[in-house]
């Protein structure tokens, strides 16, 4: 999601200090399709309904790690442009997020780990260019 300018909306996770700022999103429920998951998660995490049609901005792949023994595949969809009123109306689930911020790409950089910032940059570039991004985080952190 973006506001009316070219700033990105991110939510601060209460459950992850390693990856504090995130897009609304989460894990698919049984029988769900990716776009349905994106709509449901956005509604649950912000109170906002995202209208279609779906526009895929990025495919994101990640390795197994921590408590999750499987590799992951994620889809980042365009949540549209939000008005100031819509941003003010966001209602966070306090079990998952405790803040919402709307910043430019440059303003996000010091607030995010390099991997998260690179993903945000790829997604914002995809939104501007119309070319879907492929973001693979498997090599991150390896020397």
N, C-alpha and C positions, 0 to 999 in steps of 0.2 A: 504494500500500500504506500502511496505517496500523497502528500498534501497537494494543494493547488500549484505550488511551486515545485521545483525538482528536489525536494527533501524527502527522505525516507522515514517511514514510521517503523519504530522498533519497540519491543516490549522487554522490560528487564525481568529476567527469570529469577524466582525466589529459590530455585532448586539447583542452580548451576553458577558457581563463581567462576568456573573456567570459561564459560561462554555466556556472559551476563546479558547481552543484548541480542534479541532474536526477532525473526518474523513471527507473526501468529502462525501456528501450525502444530502438527502432532502426528500421532500414529493412526493408521487406518483401522477402522473397525471391520470386523468380518463382513464380507459382502459389499463393502464400499468401493467406489471408484475414486481415483485421486482427486478429481474436482469436487466430488461430494465431501471428501475428507477436508479439503481446504475450506469449503463453505461452512461445514460444521465446526471446525476448529476456530475459524475466525469468529463465528457467532458465539461460541463458548468462551473464547478468550477476550473478546472486545465488546460483545453485544451488537456488533454490526453485521448486517447481511450483505454478502458480496454477490452482485448480479453477474450473470454471464453475458456473453458466451465466454467460456474459459480461454485464456491466452497463456500458454506455457512460456515462462521466461527462462527457466533453467532446470536442468536435471543435475542433481547433486548426489554424488556417490561417496560413501565413507566406509572405512574398515571396521571390523569388529573391535570392541574394546570395553574396558571397564565391566559393567554388569550386563553388557549386551554382547552375546557371543556370535552374532551374525553381521555380515556386511549390510549396509543400508543403501537404499535408493530413495531419493526424495524428489518431489516436484515442487517448484516455486512458480506459482501462478500470479498473474497481474491482479492485484486487488483493486485497481482503479485509482482515481484521484479523489481524495477526500477534501471536503470543505472544512473550514475552521470549526464550524458548528458540529460536523461529524466527529472531528478529532476531540472536541470538548465533551462529546456524548459517550466516548469510550468508557465502558465499565469493565474493569479488570477482575479476573478471578484471583482473589488474594492467595489462594493455594499455589498458583502458578506464576503470577506476575505482580510486581508492586509499583511499576512506573511505566509510563509511555513517554517517548520523546520523538520529536520530529526535527531532524537535523540534515544538513547537507552532507555529502560524501566526505568532504574534507573535515567536517566537524566530528564525524563518526570515527575517523581513523584512530585518534588517541584513546578512544573508549573501548576498542575491541582488540582481541588477539588478532595477529596478522592473518590467520586462516579465515576468521569470521569476516574481517574487513575485505579480504580478497573475494570472498563469496558475495558480499554486498555489492562490491564494485562490479563484479561480473553480472549480477542481476540488474543493477541500474543501467549498465551499458546495454544489456539485452533489451531492456525496456525502451531505451532511446533509439537503438539501431533496428529493432524488429528482428534481430537474429538471436535465436535461442542459445543460451550458454550451456556448455558442458563443464561442470565443475567437479573435479576428482580430488578428494582430500587424502588419498591414500599415502602420498609421499610426505605429508606434513609432519614435521617433528623428527624426521629421520635424517641422520647425517650421512 
